[in-house]
């Protein structure tokens, strides 16, 4: 659910619920840290490292362990992944095929199954 509040309405709520301002500050601080990390990653890591990092993040956020692998059940297109790592859709498609051929993962239309988390961790580099 998305709720749009005008600045005036938000100021009114903050006056009545002071704790809301702390929540907003914490949320904006978190968002700022995320954008800072993203900018640093885009500027210092290769596309391959960024893709590995994204796949590991998706495993943490949406992954479900199944028979020794991690299933990322959220449906993301190759274009979605490309936008997230700053690459082309074609590059992501080729990279996922390469990782599948190496046995690291299996990419299907509605899910990605990661078989070798440790290989992605090694590819991620820089931590």
Secondary structure, DSSP 8 states (H G I E B T S, - for coil): ------HHHHHHHHHH-HHHHHHHHHHHHHHHHHHHHHHHHHHHS-HHHHHHHHHHHHHHHHEEEETTEEEE-S---HHHHHHHHT--HHHHHHHHHHHHHTTSEEE-SS-EEES-HHHHHHHH---
